[in-house]
Amino acid sequence: MQFQKPAIIVSDSKFWRLQSWPCLVLILVGSFFCREARSQEVVPKEGVAKPYRTVTISASIRELIQQIHVEEGDIVREGQLLVSLQSEKQALAAERIVQMISKAEFDYNAAKRLFEQKVASKDDAFQAEVELKRLNAELGIAHAELNERKIEAPLSGVVVRKFKESGESIAENDPILQILQTDQLLLLFHLDATMLPSIKLGQSLTVRFPEMPEMEELSATLNFIDPEVDSRSGLFRVRLLLDNKEGLVRPGLRVEADFPSGERKATQSNP
């Protein structure tokens, strides 16, 4: 009878360490891809787009409109002449004062020279100087009255309303034109008070416009948080600032924005 050679089992710690490394790597990789990844949930809220500024142009005096230089839809720049009021009398008055100043300067120089030569008294020179200063002050008032009759654009924007026409008379503070500044838009929202802890000034939020589905999503910045919560509704106001230099978005459109809810959602990542 033939017996088999007995098997010898060798216990080598180095051998087992080498054999266990692949298992350890697999465990670590699996735990990495299978752990829970937490991200913040967002809540879509609906608001409305408003122009950055709205200005109604009026006059501070009662006068006749000589000419309105713009029409509805025109793009205007800050400082551009919009409306000219009748100003012929004021222009003539200013020209008259200029002529009087010319004579007063001659009289003052003559009186000063005679005083220096001790031919005239100091009072004569002083009175001539006072008269010259008075006329210069009157000229400044005349120029101010002329400027009141030239109404310029206080901002860059678009003329959206024209309340008067050339040749019409106006009273003080009567509206003449309305201008919107639309190169930036304000996006207004009302949020639940429970969302207060999850928002802060300067946050960038994703916005979209339901009436313009072909437009890509845009980014707007949170620039105002109302410090007061309405006690009856439990809502507070927030405002986002949107860059609209290309003029693609019109004021009055509905807008949706993704606000952080403050809650966390768990997502399972697969390897």
PyMOL commands that set and color helices and strands:
alter all, ss='L'
color gray80, all
select helices_A, chain A and resi 13-34+88-116+122-148+193-198
alter helices_A, ss='H'
color red, helices_A
select strands_A, chain A and resi 36-58+63-68+75-76+81-85+150-152+157-162+169-170+175-192+204-208+218-225+235-243+254-268
alter strands_A, ss='S'
color yellow, strands_A
deselect
rebuild
show_as cartoon
